């Protein structure tokens, strides 16, 4: 559960989304990816093990998620402004970034920095 007070949303280019994901990839940051479609959703916690302008692979413990990024894929950048709590008061990044990926078939994936609390 998240205590979100506000979420600032902004459409971004594919290049900008890849650049932000590359920061997480390069720093070996743990991320949570939630894939949602009309039949439900699935979630993985892991690290970005592979990233290019055409695909992203997130690898977790005994699992992986591979997503192909097409020309029709849309990207949003969200800044999840959280109310300060005991759990997040010592975090370097108190406002985790969310990359929201929308595919042309209506499916979407939200990738956010993962904090084990």
C-alpha positions in Angstrom: 0.0 0.0 0.0 1.2 3.5 -0.8 0.3 6.7 0.9 0.2 8.9 -2.1 -0.9 12.5 -1.7 -0.5 13.6 -5.2 1.0 12.3 -8.5 2.4 14.7 -11.0 2.1 13.2 -14.5 3.9 14.1 -17.7 4.0 12.5 -21.2 7.6 11.9 -22.2 9.4 10.7 -25.3 10.6 7.1 -25.7 14.2 8.4 -25.6 13.5 10.2 -22.2 11.9 7.0 -20.8 14.8 4.8 -21.9 17.3 7.4 -20.4 15.5 7.2 -17.0 15.3 3.4 -17.1 19.0 3.3 -18.0 19.8 5.1 -14.7 18.0 2.3 -12.9 19.8 -0.3 -15.1 23.2 1.3 -14.6 22.8 1.6 -10.8 21.4 -1.9 -10.4 18.3 -0.4 -8.7 15.5 -2.8 -7.6 12.3 -2.1 -9.4 8.7 -3.3 -9.3 6.9 -3.8 -12.7 3.2 -4.3 -12.8 1.8 -5.5 -16.1 -2.0 -4.9 -16.6 -4.3 -6.0 -19.3 -8.0 -6.7 -19.6 -7.8 -10.1 -17.9 -5.8 -9.0 -14.8 -2.3 -8.1 -13.8 1.0 -9.5 -12.7 3.9 -8.1 -10.8 7.6 -8.7 -10.7 10.3 -7.3 -8.4 13.8 -7.4 -9.8 16.4 -5.5 -11.6 16.6 -4.3 -15.2 18.9 -6.9 -16.7 18.7 -5.8 -20.3 17.7 -2.5 -21.9 17.7 -1.2 -25.4 15.5 1.2 -27.5 13.4 -1.9 -28.6 13.1 -4.0 -25.4 13.5 -4.1 -21.6 14.0 -7.2 -19.5 13.4 -7.2 -15.8 14.9 -10.2 -13.9 13.7 -11.3 -10.5 14.3 -14.3 -8.3 13.3 -17.2 -10.6 11.4 -15.0 -13.0 11.7 -12.4 -15.8 9.6 -10.0 -17.8 10.6 -9.2 -21.4 8.7 -6.3 -23.0 9.1 -5.1 -26.6 9.0 -1.3 -27.0 7.4 -0.4 -30.4 7.1 2.9 -32.2 3.4 3.0 -31.0 4.3 2.6 -27.4 3.5 5.6 -25.2 5.4 6.7 -22.0 4.4 8.8 -19.0 6.7 10.0 -16.2 5.1 10.3 -12.8 6.5 11.7 -9.6 4.7 10.0 -6.7 4.7 12.6 -4.0 4.5 10.7 -0.8 3.5 11.9 2.7 6.7 11.5 4.9 6.4 8.4 7.1 8.8 6.5 9.3 9.3 4.0 6.5 10.5 6.6 3.9 12.0 9.3 6.1 15.6 8.0 5.5 15.3 7.3 1.8 17.5 9.2 -0.5 14.6 9.6 -2.9 11.5 10.4 -1.0 9.5 10.9 -4.2 9.9 7.7 -6.3 9.7 8.1 -10.1 7.1 6.0 -12.0 7.5 5.1 -15.6 4.1 4.2 -17.1 4.3 2.4 -20.4 1.2 2.1 -22.6 1.0 -0.3 -25.5 -1.2 0.2 -28.6 -3.3 -2.9 -27.7 -4.3 -1.2 -24.4 -2.0 -3.2 -22.1 0.2 -1.2 -19.8 3.2 -1.6 -17.5 4.1 0.6 -14.6 7.8 0.5 -13.5 8.7 2.1 -10.1 11.8 2.0 -7.9 11.2 -0.7 -5.3 11.7 -0.2 -1.6 11.5 -3.2 0.8 9.8 -1.9 3.9 
